[in-house]
């Protein structure tokens, strides 16, 4: 998405750039804050990790929340159906999940209470997807984690509505995100090293834990880890952890030393790609925050009212 198109959608120029973030003197502090807050969202909940953290799975849940935020019962084209989820993912090239995989994941999310599927009041033949409170709470925590490093680097910008996990603002934020989906997809395509982690269940979480450990144990150049401990922490097998780190080694992001590769050397490319991904994510979320706050009136009075699934949280 060209800068002119971003400015047209936003109604103004972005107030920060990726370069601003990468050049910020407090970048390392932001990195620590991001890793800590991101891991806090998932620590102690291996079920949600296995359910949501892998590219196809993540994008399915993300698209459902965005579509639901714009749901207007009077406009059939906005109905958040399984078909619309698939169409939206295909249109923006998000994830590589097959139709069967999407069907399976949506059914699983419904079974565990993260999503609900019910007949449309206007056409009983059509089933509408709405989020459950567990998934909405997870999404609010995830948003807060993404705004934590921004608040640290730019304290003069007000990110309080996201940090306070305001459910009304969550709806407005997700609705405001829809026109920027193409930008989000383009930004993620720019960071193939980071996207590689999403090819493995719990990949981003495991890598974040590794980097957090490296920063805690020393200067960020190495980490002593136990595959079994990481697997137990995030609900995956140690074989899965070993395979993920092996894939990262093949990509030139790290080196495995000692018996079983438990001494992990963090190579400069890994920190460079992590910071590049984090900075792009921060840039994107600042744009979304501006878009949402520009619709300040919608925070208290949504044009079509809250969707049925979200209304209970307001």
Backbone bond lengths (Angstrom), bond angles and torsions (degrees), N, CA, C in turn:
res aa  C-N    CA-C-N  psi(-1)  N-CA   C-N-CA  omega(-1)  CA-C   N-CA-C  phi
1 X - - - 1.463 - - 1.529 108.93 -
2 X 1.339 116.55 122.80 1.451 120.98 -178.58 1.529 110.81 -68.69
3 X 1.329 115.00 153.86 1.465 120.38 -179.09 1.533 111.46 -56.58
4 X 1.338 116.37 -38.94 1.467 119.20 -179.68 1.517 110.92 -62.34
5 X 1.339 117.41 -36.71 1.455 120.65 178.98 1.522 110.53 -70.12
6 X 1.327 116.91 -38.80 1.471 120.37 176.31 1.523 109.96 -60.40
7 X 1.337 116.45 -45.09 1.464 120.51 -179.94 1.527 111.08 -64.71
8 X 1.332 116.54 -35.80 1.469 119.29 178.44 1.525 110.24 -65.06
9 X 1.316 117.01 -46.10 1.463 120.98 -179.25 1.524 111.36 -67.49
10 X 1.331 115.37 -38.10 1.455 119.97 -175.60 1.523 111.89 -82.81
11 X 1.314 116.55 -25.87 1.459 119.81 -176.84 1.507 113.18 82.84
12 X 1.318 116.64 9.59 1.457 122.19 179.98 1.530 107.81 -171.23
13 X 1.323 116.23 170.87 1.464 119.70 176.18 1.530 109.37 -78.96
14 X 1.325 118.09 146.77 1.469 119.61 173.56 1.524 109.69 -56.70
15 X 1.323 116.75 147.46 1.465 119.15 -176.02 1.526 113.02 -91.49
16 X 1.323 118.79 -11.76 1.453 121.98 174.43 1.524 108.14 -134.81
17 X 1.321 116.60 165.43 1.458 122.06 176.69 1.524 108.36 -127.37
18 X 1.317 115.59 164.73 1.465 120.33 175.69 1.525 109.50 -59.17
19 X 1.328 116.22 -40.28 1.470 120.40 -179.66 1.523 111.25 -64.12
20 X 1.350 117.50 -38.84 1.465 120.72 176.02 1.518 111.04 -54.70
21 X 1.324 115.35 -44.37 1.459 121.12 -176.78 1.520 110.78 -68.48
22 X 1.335 117.00 -47.93 1.465 120.71 -177.15 1.528 111.92 -65.50
23 X 1.328 117.06 -27.49 1.464 121.11 -179.82 1.528 112.85 -91.87
24 X 1.323 117.49 -1.64 1.460 120.57 -175.38 1.534 110.40 -67.92
25 X 1.332 118.24 134.86 1.472 120.50 -178.94 1.528 113.80 -63.82
26 X 1.328 117.22 -19.38 1.462 120.88 179.74 1.530 112.44 -101.55
27 X 1.335 116.57 23.98 1.459 120.15 -177.50 1.531 111.65 -59.15
28 X 1.316 117.64 -42.48 1.467 119.47 -178.71 1.525 110.91 -63.84
29 X 1.319 117.66 -38.24 1.467 120.49 176.88 1.520 110.58 -64.58
30 X 1.333 116.44 -39.15 1.463 120.31 177.72 1.520 110.39 -64.53
31 X 1.334 116.11 -38.74 1.457 120.79 178.32 1.532 110.07 -60.99
32 X 1.316 116.33 -46.93 1.475 119.82 178.45 1.523 111.00 -60.94
33 X 1.322 116.07 -45.07 1.462 120.61 -178.71 1.519 111.15 -62.26
34 X 1.324 116.08 -41.16 1.456 119.78 -179.67 1.522 111.10 -66.40
35 X 1.329 117.36 -47.94 1.462 120.39 -179.49 1.527 110.52 -60.21
36 X 1.321 116.49 -44.48 1.469 120.15 -179.06 1.523 111.04 -62.89
37 X 1.321 117.11 -47.11 1.466 120.31 -175.86 1.529 111.25 -71.50
38 X 1.333 117.07 -37.77 1.460 120.68 179.76 1.524 110.57 -65.28
39 X 1.332 116.81 -45.08 1.464 119.94 -179.97 1.525 111.72 -67.15
40 X 1.317 116.84 -31.86 1.462 120.46 179.24 1.527 111.64 -63.09
41 X 1.330 116.82 -30.25 1.461 120.56 179.56 1.529 110.94 -63.15
42 X 1.338 116.19 -34.71 1.459 120.13 -172.08 1.522 114.46 -108.77
43 X 1.329 118.84 -19.64 1.464 120.36 -178.39 1.522 110.71 -57.72
44 X 1.313 115.86 133.86 1.459 120.25 178.53 1.504 114.13 82.21
45 X 1.342 118.00 4.66 1.459 120.58 -179.67 1.530 110.10 -135.54
46 X 1.341 116.93 64.76 1.474 119.67 -178.77 1.519 113.02 -60.34
47 X 1.328 117.26 -24.91 1.465 119.75 178.55 1.517 110.73 -62.38
48 X 1.340 117.06 -47.94 1.456 120.54 -179.87 1.523 111.20 -66.82
49 X 1.330 116.82 -32.21 1.457 120.18 177.82 1.518 110.00 -62.74
50 X 1.323 116.11 -51.12 1.467 119.90 -178.50 1.522 110.73 -65.35
51 X 1.318 116.52 -31.76 1.463 120.51 -175.51 1.522 112.60 -76.88
52 X 1.350 116.94 -34.53 1.455 119.81 -168.25 1.519 116.01 -117.59
53 X 1.343 118.71 -25.54 1.450 119.10 -170.84 1.520 112.01 -94.81
54 X 1.281 115.66 88.07 1.466 127.07 171.62 1.516 102.74 -175.19
55 X 1.328 117.18 143.80 1.467 119.11 -164.08 1.522 113.48 -52.31
56 X 1.334 118.14 -50.18 1.453 119.76 -179.05 1.512 112.04 -61.79
57 X 1.317 117.14 -41.95 1.466 121.58 -178.51 1.521 111.12 -68.20
58 X 1.343 116.28 -45.27 1.457 120.26 -178.38 1.525 110.76 -59.68
59 X 1.316 116.89 -46.07 1.454 119.50 -176.04 1.520 112.22 -69.26
60 X 1.321 118.01 -30.23 1.464 119.90 176.82 1.523 109.93 -62.22
61 X 1.318 116.71 -50.58 1.472 119.57 -178.96 1.527 110.96 -65.19
62 X 1.331 116.11 -38.96 1.458 120.94 -178.55 1.528 110.85 -63.98
63 X 1.331 116.40 -44.84 1.465 120.67 -179.11 1.522 111.02 -65.62
64 X 1.324 117.45 -39.35 1.465 119.67 178.79 1.528 110.41 -59.13
65 X 1.327 117.71 -45.20 1.463 120.99 -179.13 1.530 111.34 -64.20
66 X 1.330 116.78 -40.61 1.464 119.24 178.90 1.524 111.13 -65.94
67 X 1.311 116.90 -46.15 1.464 119.83 -179.28 1.522 110.70 -63.94
68 X 1.320 116.57 -39.89 1.468 119.60 -179.46 1.528 111.23 -63.51
69 X 1.335 116.38 -35.39 1.464 119.37 -177.84 1.519 112.20 -64.40
70 X 1.343 116.47 -24.83 1.468 120.57 -179.09 1.526 112.38 -103.54
71 X 1.319 117.03 10.15 1.464 121.51 -175.83 1.523 111.77 -66.65
72 X 1.323 116.01 122.78 1.460 123.05 175.50 1.525 106.84 -125.56
73 X 1.332 118.96 109.39 1.471 120.67 -177.81 1.521 113.95 -53.70
74 X 1.341 117.09 -25.07 1.461 120.10 -178.36 1.524 112.97 -81.63
75 X 1.339 116.83 -9.98 1.467 120.89 -178.51 1.518 109.16 -120.81
76 X 1.309 116.12 101.24 1.454 121.72 -173.32 1.533 112.46 -55.85
77 X 1.331 117.16 -34.51 1.459 119.95 -176.82 1.526 112.93 -65.79
78 X 1.342 117.05 -14.18 1.468 120.01 179.25 1.524 112.84 -96.11
79 X 1.309 117.97 -2.97 1.464 119.72 -175.07 1.529 109.83 -64.74
80 X 1.336 117.83 123.35 1.468 121.16 -179.22 1.530 111.50 -77.10
81 X 1.300 115.75 84.48 1.464 122.23 179.55 1.521 109.84 -102.56
82 X 1.321 116.13 167.21 1.459 120.00 176.28 1.526 110.16 -58.76
83 X 1.337 116.07 -40.26 1.457 119.83 179.23 1.515 112.62 -60.78
84 X 1.347 117.20 -41.76 1.460 120.43 -179.42 1.529 110.67 -69.18
85 X 1.328 117.78 -35.47 1.463 120.78 175.41 1.527 109.79 -58.63
86 X 1.315 116.69 -48.15 1.467 121.13 -179.29 1.520 111.50 -64.01
87 X 1.324 116.71 -42.85 1.462 120.79 -179.94 1.528 111.18 -62.80
88 X 1.329 115.93 -41.07 1.462 120.29 -178.05 1.523 110.85 -67.71
89 X 1.316 116.60 -43.49 1.464 119.62 178.24 1.520 111.02 -61.45
90 X 1.316 116.53 -42.55 1.465 120.56 -179.64 1.525 111.18 -66.52
91 X 1.336 116.43 -39.60 1.468 120.62 -177.00 1.519 112.16 -63.30
92 X 1.336 116.38 -34.65 1.459 119.95 -177.48 1.525 113.17 -104.18
93 X 1.332 116.44 5.23 1.458 120.03 177.76 1.516 112.80 62.39
94 X 1.319 116.68 35.49 1.460 120.95 -176.31 1.525 110.81 -90.46
95 X 1.320 115.54 119.41 1.454 120.33 176.75 1.530 111.00 72.43
96 X 1.336 114.99 175.13 1.454 120.42 179.38 1.525 110.71 -126.05
97 X 1.310 115.62 25.90 1.464 119.54 -176.87 1.522 110.41 -71.92
98 X 1.331 116.24 138.59 1.454 121.52 176.09 1.516 109.16 -79.12
99 X 1.343 115.60 165.25 1.460 119.65 176.86 1.523 110.73 -57.15
100 X 1.322 116.31 -41.14 1.463 119.62 -179.89 1.524 111.30 -64.94
101 X 1.327 115.69 -39.37 1.464 119.67 179.47 1.532 110.38 -65.52
102 X 1.332 116.66 -41.07 1.464 120.45 178.29 1.521 110.42 -63.28
103 X 1.332 116.67 -44.18 1.468 120.53 177.74 1.527 110.53 -58.21
104 X 1.327 115.70 -44.21 1.469 120.39 -178.09 1.523 110.75 -65.01
105 X 1.339 116.89 -44.73 1.460 119.49 -177.81 1.527 111.01 -66.67
106 X 1.330 117.68 -42.91 1.464 119.84 178.93 1.524 110.83 -62.16
107 X 1.335 116.37 -40.02 1.467 119.50 177.63 1.519 110.18 -63.55
108 X 1.339 116.36 -40.40 1.466 120.54 178.92 1.526 111.05 -64.94
109 X 1.322 116.78 -43.35 1.467 120.48 178.87 1.530 111.12 -62.08
110 X 1.322 116.58 -35.71 1.466 120.30 177.15 1.530 110.61 -69.96
111 X 1.322 116.84 -40.87 1.463 121.16 -178.43 1.521 111.94 -60.63
112 X 1.330 116.96 -38.86 1.464 120.45 -176.55 1.529 112.56 -92.05
113 X 1.331 117.30 4.86 1.460 120.10 174.57 1.509 115.75 86.61
114 X 1.348 118.26 7.97 1.465 119.95 177.15 1.524 111.19 -78.51
115 X 1.332 116.08 -30.68 1.462 121.71 176.79 1.521 109.35 -128.26
116 X 1.320 114.81 159.30 1.459 121.37 173.13 1.525 108.15 -127.14
117 X 1.310 115.99 145.13 1.461 121.76 177.67 1.517 108.01 -125.97
118 X 1.338 116.62 122.38 1.456 119.76 -176.62 1.527 109.63 -143.91
119 X 1.320 118.31 154.47 1.472 120.90 -179.50 1.524 111.41 -64.16
120 X 1.315 115.74 142.73 1.456 120.52 174.88 1.518 109.46 -64.58
121 X 1.323 115.99 140.43 1.464 119.52 177.61 1.521 110.88 -68.12
122 X 1.328 117.69 -20.54 1.465 121.54 -177.00 1.524 112.64 -97.03
123 X 1.326 116.55 -18.95 1.472 120.11 178.97 1.519 107.43 -154.29
124 X 1.302 117.24 98.68 1.461 122.42 -173.91 1.526 112.61 -62.90
125 X 1.317 117.92 -14.15 1.461 120.41 178.77 1.524 111.69 -76.09
126 X 1.324 116.79 -17.77 1.463 122.02 -175.28 1.525 109.54 -104.85
127 X 1.325 116.10 134.46 1.460 121.00 178.71 1.532 109.58 -102.79
128 X 1.332 114.74 132.34 1.457 122.98 -178.03 1.526 109.24 -101.82
129 X 1.331 116.33 136.75 1.459 121.84 176.28 1.525 109.62 -95.49
130 X 1.315 116.76 131.44 1.467 121.29 173.49 1.522 108.15 -134.87
131 X 1.313 116.46 151.66 1.466 121.11 -176.68 1.518 111.29 -83.05
132 X 1.324 114.75 150.41 1.455 121.56 173.72 1.517 110.06 -92.29
133 X 1.310 116.74 166.98 1.465 120.72 -176.56 1.521 111.85 -61.37
134 X 1.326 117.63 -35.36 1.464 119.14 -178.79 1.528 111.14 -61.60
135 X 1.306 116.82 -42.64 1.456 120.33 179.74 1.527 110.97 -71.72
136 X 1.321 118.19 -37.55 1.465 120.38 178.69 1.524 111.04 -65.19
137 X 1.330 116.40 -39.99 1.460 119.52 178.03 1.521 110.60 -65.13
138 X 1.329 115.78 -42.66 1.462 119.38 177.03 1.518 110.64 -59.04
139 X 1.314 117.64 -41.93 1.462 121.83 -179.55 1.518 111.35 -65.00
140 X 1.329 117.81 -39.57 1.468 120.23 177.74 1.521 110.62 -64.81
141 X 1.325 117.07 -40.10 1.470 120.50 176.85 1.521 110.69 -64.09
142 X 1.335 116.06 -40.54 1.470 121.00 -179.62 1.527 110.56 -64.80
143 X 1.332 116.54 -42.03 1.462 119.75 177.54 1.529 110.77 -63.10
144 X 1.313 117.07 -44.33 1.467 120.53 179.91 1.525 110.51 -60.11
145 X 1.331 117.26 -39.58 1.464 120.68 178.74 1.524 110.96 -62.12
146 X 1.310 117.46 -37.30 1.460 120.45 -178.73 1.522 112.74 -75.25
147 X 1.328 117.14 -23.46 1.464 119.39 178.51 1.526 112.83 -93.04
148 X 1.314 117.88 -10.21 1.468 120.69 179.46 1.530 112.42 -60.59
149 X 1.351 120.54 -49.84 1.471 118.59 179.15 1.525 112.90 -67.42
150 X 1.333 118.21 -30.16 1.460 120.02 176.72 1.523 110.91 -64.89
151 X 1.328 116.37 -41.99 1.460 120.39 179.38 1.522 111.38 -64.06
152 X 1.330 116.33 -31.20 1.464 120.09 179.34 1.525 110.94 -72.29
153 X 1.334 117.36 -44.68 1.463 120.37 -177.80 1.521 112.80 -77.13
154 X 1.324 116.48 -30.75 1.464 120.75 -174.61 1.535 109.74 -129.27
155 X 1.330 117.31 68.43 1.472 120.36 -177.03 1.526 113.08 -63.74
156 X 1.329 117.23 -17.87 1.470 119.96 179.10 1.524 111.59 -80.27
157 X 1.321 117.91 -8.94 1.462 121.47 173.00 1.526 108.19 -93.33
158 X 1.291 116.06 139.75 1.469 120.32 -176.02 1.534 109.97 -94.73
159 X 1.339 115.65 107.21 1.463 121.02 175.89 1.530 111.20 -109.36
160 X 1.325 116.47 21.59 1.461 120.81 -169.71 1.517 113.59 -61.77
161 X 1.328 117.66 -35.51 1.465 118.64 -176.25 1.523 111.45 -64.78
162 X 1.315 116.89 -37.33 1.465 119.57 176.59 1.523 110.94 -74.33
163 X 1.325 116.59 -42.24 1.468 120.44 -177.95 1.526 111.57 -66.80
164 X 1.320 116.90 -30.40 1.465 120.99 178.32 1.523 112.69 -84.66
165 X 1.334 116.46 -0.27 1.468 122.20 176.21 1.535 111.85 59.18
166 X 1.314 115.62 43.25 1.458 122.07 -179.41 1.534 109.24 -68.62
167 X 1.341 119.14 116.85 1.463 120.31 -177.43 1.523 113.23 -65.33
168 X 1.336 118.17 -30.98 1.467 119.89 176.44 1.526 110.41 -66.31
169 X 1.326 115.36 -43.75 1.455 119.20 179.69 1.526 110.90 -67.18
170 X 1.313 116.97 -31.94 1.468 120.69 176.59 1.526 110.45 -56.46
171 X 1.322 116.97 -44.36 1.462 120.96 179.76 1.522 110.43 -63.73
172 X 1.324 116.17 -47.48 1.462 120.64 -178.82 1.531 110.31 -63.21
173 X 1.323 116.39 -42.55 1.460 121.15 -179.99 1.522 110.66 -61.28
174 X 1.328 116.73 -46.67 1.464 119.61 -178.39 1.529 110.83 -67.10
175 X 1.311 117.00 -36.90 1.466 119.05 177.47 1.521 110.49 -66.85
176 X 1.322 116.93 -41.59 1.471 120.85 179.74 1.524 112.03 -67.09
177 X 1.338 117.15 -21.14 1.464 120.86 -178.30 1.517 113.10 -73.79
178 X 1.327 117.47 -23.35 1.468 120.32 -170.79 1.530 113.36 -57.64
179 X 1.345 120.20 -46.40 1.475 118.43 -179.65 1.526 113.41 -65.31
180 X 1.327 117.28 -15.02 1.457 120.95 -175.81 1.534 112.52 -102.21
181 X 1.335 116.74 11.62 1.456 119.37 -178.85 1.528 111.85 -60.92
182 X 1.325 116.96 -37.35 1.458 120.21 177.79 1.518 111.49 -63.08
183 X 1.328 116.75 -39.06 1.456 120.84 177.42 1.522 110.21 -63.95
184 X 1.328 116.74 -43.85 1.460 119.95 179.60 1.521 111.87 -60.58
185 X 1.341 116.66 -42.93 1.460 120.59 179.33 1.527 110.84 -64.32
186 X 1.341 116.85 -40.40 1.454 120.70 -179.62 1.527 111.17 -66.70
187 X 1.319 116.60 -39.84 1.460 120.68 179.81 1.523 110.31 -63.52
188 X 1.328 117.15 -43.59 1.458 120.42 -178.62 1.521 110.80 -66.33
189 X 1.333 117.51 -33.09 1.462 120.67 179.24 1.526 111.61 -66.96
190 X 1.337 117.00 -19.44 1.462 121.02 -179.13 1.525 113.01 -78.72
191 X 1.321 117.50 -10.01 1.464 120.75 -175.13 1.534 110.33 -124.28
192 X 1.345 117.83 67.68 1.464 120.38 -176.85 1.524 114.22 -60.52
193 X 1.342 117.81 -31.95 1.460 119.23 178.24 1.525 110.78 -60.66
194 X 1.324 116.25 -43.92 1.462 120.76 -179.79 1.522 110.67 -70.98
195 X 1.313 117.47 -40.49 1.460 120.38 -179.67 1.521 111.70 -64.44
196 X 1.334 117.52 -24.94 1.456 120.47 177.23 1.526 111.25 -58.66
197 X 1.327 116.96 -34.89 1.462 119.98 -179.59 1.527 111.23 -61.70
198 X 1.332 116.00 -32.68 1.457 120.23 -178.26 1.524 113.06 -70.75
199 X 1.326 116.39 -9.87 1.458 119.50 175.81 1.521 111.59 -76.66
200 X 1.319 117.01 -7.38 1.456 122.87 -179.06 1.525 108.55 -122.02
201 X 1.310 116.81 131.96 1.471 120.56 177.11 1.525 108.84 -55.78
202 X 1.324 116.21 131.38 1.474 123.54 -179.44 1.522 112.43 66.94
203 X 1.349 118.24 10.14 1.457 120.70 -176.95 1.521 114.43 -54.80
204 X 1.344 120.06 -52.69 1.466 119.99 -179.73 1.527 112.97 -60.65
205 X 1.332 116.73 -33.88 1.463 119.77 -179.32 1.523 110.27 -69.60
206 X 1.327 116.73 -44.54 1.465 121.17 -179.45 1.523 110.38 -62.68
207 X 1.326 117.32 -45.08 1.462 120.63 179.82 1.530 110.48 -64.85
208 X 1.322 117.10 -39.80 1.469 120.00 177.84 1.524 110.92 -62.24
209 X 1.334 116.63 -41.56 1.464 120.30 178.16 1.526 110.83 -64.16
210 X 1.330 116.93 -38.34 1.468 121.04 178.03 1.521 110.50 -63.48
211 X 1.324 117.36 -46.01 1.458 120.85 -179.47 1.531 111.27 -67.35
212 X 1.318 116.77 -38.82 1.467 120.34 176.49 1.520 109.85 -60.82
213 X 1.335 117.32 -43.50 1.457 121.48 178.78 1.523 111.07 -62.42
214 X 1.333 116.73 -42.33 1.463 120.71 179.78 1.525 110.95 -61.57
215 X 1.324 117.75 -38.94 1.459 120.92 178.85 1.520 111.22 -71.95
216 X 1.321 116.59 -33.86 1.464 120.91 -178.79 1.520 111.74 -74.76
217 X 1.343 116.43 -39.20 1.463 120.80 -175.23 1.522 113.33 -80.17
218 X 1.311 118.02 -18.53 1.460 118.97 -177.86 1.506 112.35 -175.56
219 X 1.318 114.79 -131.79 1.471 120.25 -174.62 1.518 113.29 -96.98
220 X 1.320 117.00 11.72 1.453 120.35 177.24 1.506 114.59 88.81
221 X 1.336 117.64 6.91 1.463 119.88 -177.78 1.521 113.28 -94.95
222 X 1.324 117.93 -13.67 1.461 120.16 -179.46 1.522 110.02 -157.87
223 X 1.338 114.50 161.59 1.463 120.70 178.14 1.526 108.72 -149.69
224 X 1.305 115.90 136.33 1.453 121.43 173.56 1.519 107.54 -96.07
225 X 1.323 116.57 119.19 1.462 120.10 -173.67 1.521 110.39 -132.02
226 X 1.309 114.95 159.95 1.464 123.07 173.40 1.512 107.99 -115.86
227 X 1.336 116.19 120.62 1.448 119.30 179.14 1.525 111.17 -57.88
228 X 1.328 114.85 -39.86 1.468 119.17 -178.36 1.524 110.86 -65.03
229 X 1.339 116.32 -42.99 1.466 119.52 -179.07 1.533 110.97 -64.60
230 X 1.335 116.49 -42.78 1.464 119.24 179.01 1.526 110.09 -64.18
231 X 1.340 115.37 -42.24 1.463 118.93 179.26 1.509 111.85 -61.16
232 X 1.332 116.71 -44.61 1.472 120.51 179.04 1.526 110.88 -63.70
233 X 1.313 116.34 -38.30 1.471 120.77 -177.43 1.518 111.59 -64.13
234 X 1.336 116.33 -37.68 1.458 119.86 -173.16 1.524 113.86 -114.97
235 X 1.329 116.76 10.19 1.460 120.03 171.85 1.515 115.45 74.20
236 X 1.333 117.19 30.69 1.467 121.06 175.63 1.528 108.38 -128.29
237 X 1.322 116.61 168.72 1.465 120.49 -178.94 1.520 111.25 -80.65
238 X 1.329 116.50 158.46 1.465 118.88 177.21 1.525 110.84 -67.23
239 X 1.337 116.18 -28.59 1.464 119.64 175.06 1.521 110.25 -61.81
240 X 1.325 116.33 -41.38 1.463 121.35 178.29 1.531 110.24 -62.10
241 X 1.330 117.30 -42.59 1.467 121.06 178.68 1.520 109.87 -63.04
242 X 1.341 116.50 -45.12 1.464 120.72 -179.63 1.528 111.03 -61.43
243 X 1.311 117.02 -41.20 1.469 120.54 -179.95 1.521 111.36 -65.49
244 X 1.323 117.07 -40.12 1.468 120.40 178.09 1.523 110.70 -63.17
245 X 1.328 117.06 -47.76 1.460 119.91 -179.31 1.529 110.92 -67.34
246 X 1.317 116.56 -32.87 1.461 119.56 175.53 1.519 111.41 -64.38
247 X 1.340 117.12 -40.03 1.464 121.01 177.35 1.528 110.69 -65.17
248 X 1.336 116.89 -37.89 1.466 120.89 177.89 1.528 110.46 -67.56
249 X 1.330 116.71 -35.87 1.469 120.10 177.38 1.523 110.49 -65.58
250 X 1.325 117.44 -43.83 1.459 121.28 178.70 1.521 111.35 -60.62
251 X 1.307 116.80 -28.65 1.473 121.76 -179.31 1.525 111.89 -84.74
252 X 1.321 117.50 -4.67 1.453 120.89 178.37 1.511 114.49 83.07
253 X 1.340 116.42 23.37 1.456 120.84 -178.48 1.525 112.37 -93.01
254 X 1.309 116.98 -26.80 1.457 121.27 -178.39 1.525 109.28 -155.45
255 X 1.340 114.96 170.11 1.466 121.64 173.00 1.519 108.63 -129.12
256 X 1.326 115.32 139.18 1.456 121.17 179.93 1.522 108.80 -101.43
257 X 1.327 115.31 130.19 1.457 121.45 -178.43 1.530 109.41 -127.25
258 X 1.316 115.59 171.66 1.463 123.72 177.20 1.522 109.91 66.69
259 X 1.304 115.63 173.12 1.458 120.54 -177.21 1.533 109.98 -63.35
260 X 1.328 114.65 127.32 1.464 118.72 178.99 1.512 113.37 76.16
261 X 1.339 117.76 6.61 1.462 120.05 178.00 1.513 114.29 68.30
262 X 1.338 116.28 25.86 1.475 117.99 -174.22 1.517 113.21 -79.14
263 X 1.316 117.27 -13.75 1.456 120.32 172.69 1.517 106.78 -97.04
264 X 1.311 116.81 111.22 1.458 121.73 -173.17 1.521 109.49 -105.63
265 X 1.319 116.01 121.10 1.459 121.73 175.03 1.525 108.41 -92.26
266 X 1.330 116.09 121.34 1.467 121.32 -179.78 1.524 107.83 -87.83
267 X 1.320 116.51 114.82 1.455 120.71 -178.97 1.531 111.13 -82.93
268 X 1.335 117.09 154.88 1.472 119.88 -178.31 1.529 113.66 -53.62
269 X 1.337 117.14 -34.59 1.466 119.67 -179.07 1.528 110.98 -60.91
270 X 1.324 116.88 -32.84 1.463 119.20 -178.44 1.524 110.57 -67.35
271 X 1.332 117.03 -44.56 1.455 119.33 179.03 1.532 110.44 -67.81
272 X 1.329 116.35 -38.40 1.464 119.72 179.46 1.528 110.90 -61.46
273 X 1.338 116.18 -46.45 1.464 119.18 -179.33 1.520 111.29 -69.39
274 X 1.341 117.52 -37.27 1.468 119.55 177.58 1.524 110.40 -61.63
275 X 1.334 116.33 -49.11 1.460 119.49 -178.00 1.523 111.20 -65.09
276 X 1.342 116.72 -35.60 1.467 119.84 177.73 1.523 110.26 -63.84
277 X 1.338 116.39 -42.80 1.461 119.75 178.34 1.515 111.93 -67.39
278 X 1.332 116.90 -43.01 1.458 120.54 179.41 1.526 110.82 -62.68
279 X 1.333 117.00 -43.84 1.465 120.61 -178.40 1.521 110.86 -64.70
280 X 1.329 117.40 -40.05 1.463 120.12 178.13 1.526 110.98 -66.22
281 X 1.323 115.71 -38.87 1.457 118.93 176.77 1.518 112.00 -64.12
282 X 1.326 116.74 -40.43 1.458 120.71 178.52 1.523 111.15 -65.69
283 X 1.320 116.14 -42.95 1.467 121.07 177.40 1.529 110.00 -58.55
284 X 1.317 116.48 -47.30 1.460 121.83 -179.18 1.525 111.01 -62.70
285 X 1.333 117.32 -44.54 1.462 119.65 -177.57 1.525 111.96 -70.73
286 X 1.325 117.71 -28.44 1.457 118.08 175.26 1.524 110.15 -68.01
287 X 1.326 117.19 -39.90 1.467 120.86 176.19 1.526 110.05 -60.53
288 X 1.333 116.95 -45.11 1.462 120.10 -179.52 1.526 111.32 -64.32
289 X 1.323 116.75 -35.66 1.471 119.00 179.06 1.528 110.16 -66.40
290 X 1.329 116.55 -41.45 1.458 119.48 177.32 1.521 110.71 -62.14
291 X 1.335 116.11 -41.89 1.461 119.76 -179.99 1.521 111.29 -63.77
292 X 1.323 116.11 -40.16 1.468 119.68 -179.02 1.525 111.59 -70.30
293 X 1.326 117.20 -43.66 1.460 119.01 -178.69 1.527 111.36 -71.21
294 X 1.340 117.50 -22.89 1.470 119.52 174.25 1.517 110.60 -65.86
295 X 1.329 116.25 -20.90 1.466 121.44 176.33 1.529 109.47 -101.13
296 X 1.332 115.95 44.02 1.465 120.91 -173.58 1.523 112.30 -56.68
297 X 1.289 116.87 -34.81 1.461 119.26 -179.43 1.521 111.02 -62.74
298 X 1.332 115.80 -32.35 1.461 119.90 -179.19 1.526 112.23 -71.13
299 X 1.331 117.67 -16.67 1.457 119.45 178.18 1.522 110.56 -63.56
300 X 1.321 116.84 -35.34 1.460 120.66 -178.03 1.524 113.61 -105.40
301 X 1.373 115.27 -19.14 1.465 117.90 -179.99 1.517 108.95 -147.25
302 X 1.320 117.01 90.28 1.455 122.00 -179.38 1.523 110.03 -66.87
303 X 1.327 117.55 142.79 1.471 120.97 -175.99 1.518 114.29 -55.90
304 X 1.345 117.03 -38.61 1.456 120.32 -177.27 1.530 111.84 -114.40
305 X 1.327 116.00 10.56 1.451 118.66 -175.86 1.515 110.75 78.16
306 X 1.323 118.40 158.51 1.459 120.50 178.60 1.515 110.73 -65.91
307 X 1.332 115.63 149.91 1.451 120.06 178.40 1.520 110.13 -66.64
308 X 1.314 118.48 157.45 1.467 121.31 -177.13 1.514 113.16 -54.79
309 X 1.344 116.68 -39.55 1.456 119.25 -176.55 1.507 112.49 -70.25
310 X 1.353 117.54 -31.53 1.465 120.89 -176.28 1.526 111.42 -91.53
311 X 1.297 117.58 -22.31 1.476 120.30 -173.52 1.515 112.15 -53.62
312 X 1.315 117.84 -35.64 1.458 120.36 -177.20 1.506 113.36 -65.93
313 X 1.346 116.66 -19.77 1.455 119.00 -178.16 1.522 112.32 -88.41
314 X 1.315 117.68 -8.09 1.464 120.40 -175.06 1.531 111.88 -91.91
